[in-house]
Amino acid sequence: MENYVDFINKAWKDFISTGNVNPKVRSEIGDSWIRCMNYGVDPYDGKGHVKHSNINELINKNNELISVARPVMESIYSMVRGSGFALFLTDKDGYIVDVIGDNDIMKRIEELNFLKGELWSENVVGTNAIGTALYLGKPVQTIGAEHYGVNQHSWTCSASPIYDEDDNLIGCINMSGNYYNAHSHTLGIVTAAAQSIQKQMALAISYKLLNVTFDSISEGMIVINEYMKVKRINGRALKILNISLEEAMNMNINEVLNGVDFQKLLQEKNKSLNNIEWDFSINNDIIKCVINVLPLNKNGKSSGMVITFTEVKIVHKLVNKFVGYKAQYEFKDIMTTSKEMANMIAFAKKASKSDCNILIQGESGTGKELISQSIHNYSDRARGPFVAVNCASIPSELVESELFGYEKGAFTGASKEGHPGKFELADGGTIFLDEIGELPLDIQSKLLRVLDNGKIVRVGGTYEKQLNVRVIGATNRILKNEIRRKNFREDLYYRLSVMEIKTIPLRERKDDIDVLVNDFVQRLNIKNKNKIITVSKEYIDKLKKYDWDGNIRELKNVVERDYYLSEDEMMNIDINNLDYNNMTQTLHQEPINQEEIKIIPLDLLEENAIRDAIKKCDGNLQLTSKLLSIGRATLYRKIKKYHIDVSK
């Protein structure tokens, strides 16, 4: 070592006086001397003299690097304490951000201005392990006069650059002491330290990313250990459950998620629960959620579980979005020039702005659903779901579960996860109960309770769930007549008809036929790009002579048929399109021979009436139900009751 110290001293002096580098000097040192001479660095100095303008800002900027490197530096220092060495940490530019060392060497460090906040790059203090390592991007050891500045000739320094996981230079770690203590192992120590810091930085970033992800996901997440103790919980979970972090860390997961067999899940490898509706019981509140439970395995042994969950109402919103529970029509879509219709629309708009239940009564085909959708879109619930239910199309034994949902195992064939009803799917929006007059009486009483308190109970359940749903009912029956016939509850009628809207049949606003027909034809022209049809006045006049028992729906049917039968202009009406109406008018007008009336059982009268109607309608059950003024579901039940073969 003494021979090398003498050699490098002489080589340094020769270089300073001649500018020539002895070929035996290591190339990384010789090249650095040349750079320093070109920088204009004073070789007879070597002390730090460029201080960062804001040391606190410097420290804060490198806080993550310092917090990771400090334990590594302390670990190394514990091994070299008392040996005359100090450890330094710099940022990527060479500013010192942390120092650890013995008291005696700290005095020498102050003399050299080798302090926190000082810049130790080559162009400021000359060749040194820190500056040269940062320049070359690799570990460097400097001994004695290898340093360019004479004030550093009594030092030996070993430095290694530090990189992040993307190979970006972020700092440097250096170990300095008396030159006579120089050893190649010192460079190995700092190189290993730099690698350790790099790995710890990568882990810290990954852990930070994991924390950010854990707290930013839209689902609630709880991590529990094998003893059912909560180890972690994210902010979303705290918000859903409406509890504090302290409450969460102390909660008993078996009580909170009563009924989930966690022990069984722990014992069965690769067993999980996916998308199960379950209730969280928290502080006497029931919070319905869709949960997923995934076991954690460590060395082939279960070490806990991850529970993720979302509020059912959020899931329902997504279901509504993709299933299409959305109102399409607005009041502006109602085509009319009628003063009576304008008054009806004005009233409907006022009703929209209230939160009252609404009953729409009117003949079939008069646009009851169009009005209900317009009411929803004009109301404060426009952003919520619009769920339409045709009460006549649901078999009587399934009406309750369809409307109010059912719990798991509620009945044979029920889904094991349970199922939400239409009322739950409509939470926050509007439910439209079309043909509400067809509801069975027992369901009417349950609907009345929902209208009274806004709560539903699923089939097979005991928990009352509070909902925020507006109900719009519609019927083509005269409900007051149905009340007299004991087919509809009077109290339900008054609860529903807080706001009552009566649609206007087409025969009472025939002036609208003109605008309606032109709108239908315009839409058909758009749909059929290669066909342009116009409407003659003669055609409109013919349409106005008809009474349109089927209202707008029937008109649209006739216009569409005539459209496709026309070449350029619609002038004639296909009379076959009106046969059904002619037939129904004839049927209604058939005289009854009073002398043939006999006193016979009501059931037989009903059966004969149904058979006759089916025969007259050639087996068309839709026309039959209309002719008999009963719903299709009711007709099907009667056909089954009387064993009527509709094929004959």
Buried (B, 14 or more C-beta within 10 A) or exposed (E): EEEEBEBBBEBBEBBBEEEEBEEEBBEBBBBBBBBBBEEEBBBEBBBBEBBBEEBEEBBEBBEBBBEBBBEBBEEBBEEBEEEBBBBBBBBBBBBBBBBBBBEEBBEBBEEBBBBBBBBBBBBBBBBBBBBBBBBBEEBBBBBBBBBBBBBBBBBBBBBBBBBBEEEEBBBBBBBBBBBEBBBEEBBBBBBEBBBBBBEBBBEBBEEEEEEEEBBEBEBBBBBBBBEBBBEBBBBBBBEBBEBEEEBBEEBEBEEBBEEBEBEEBBEEEEBEBEEBBBBBBBEEEEBBBBBBBBBBEEEEEBEBBBBBBBBBBBBBBEBBEEEEBBBEBBBEEBBBEBEEBEEBBEBBBEBBEEEBBBBBBBBBBBBBBBBBBBBBBBBEBBEBBBBBBBBBBBEBEEBBBBBBBBBBEBEEEBEEBBBBBBBBBBBBBBBBBBBBBBBBEEBBEBBBBBBEEBEBBBBBBEEBBEBEBBBBBBBBBEBEEBBEEEBBBEEBBEBBBBBBBBBBBBBEBBEBBBBBBBBBBEEBBEEEEEEEBEBEEEBBEEBBEBEBBBBBBBBBBBBBBBBEEBEEEBBEBEEEBBEBBEBBEEEEEEEEEEEEEEEEEEEEEBBEEBBBBBEBBEEBBEBBBBBBEBBBBBBBBBBEEBEBEBEE
